[in-house]
Each structure stands twice: as structure tokens, then as C-alpha cells.
Amino acid sequence: MLTTGNQLRAARSLVGMDQGTLAERAGVNINTIGAMEKRGAAGLVSGLDKIQAVMRALEAEGVEFLNHGRPGVRLREPQP
């Protein structure tokens, strides 16, 4: 689950996506992405629907969200 602004920034960086492209693919305003990332290590406070939309857009690009005690991200293994 996407939980922090730093996690979002890292996920976006992994796939080389700018804020505008992510906002467009997630169907949210670019200001929403900026505000989420500005939260840094703090938990996200955007609505669950927006967080899930952003998460789905990044997952479609191969990002996996990790939360085993610490928020993290990685790229999925390529499918054979």
C-alpha cells in the first residue's frame, strides 16, 4: 500500500515518470501528486480514492509497494 510521500517519489523515480504524467494516468490533479510527495516521511492524508488511483497507475508500470514494517518500493520481476 502507498503510505508516504517519500514512497511515492521513489516509485515514480523507479519508472522515470514525471508528476504530470502520473497525474494524468491516475486521473488526479498534478497538485495532488505534489502535495502527496511534500508529505515526505509522514503518512499521506489525501483521500483513499486518490491514493489508490495513484497506486494503480504506478503498479501498471511495474511498481510493487512494500510495507513490511517500513514503506518501500521495488520493480516487479519481468514476466517470462
C-alpha positions, 0 to 999 in steps of 0.5 A: 500500500502507498503510505508516504510521500517519500514512497511515492517519489521513489516509485515514480523515480523507479519508472522515470515518470514525471508528476504530470504524467502520473497525474494524468494516468491516475486521473488526479490533479498534478497538485495532488501528486505534489502535495502527496510527495511534500508529505515526505516521511509522514503518512499521506492524508489525501483521500483513499480514492486518490491514493489508490488511483495513484497506486494503480497507475504506478503498479501498471508500470511495474511498481510493487509497494512494500510495507513490511514494517517500513514503506518501500518500493521495488520493480516487479520481476519481468514476466517470462 
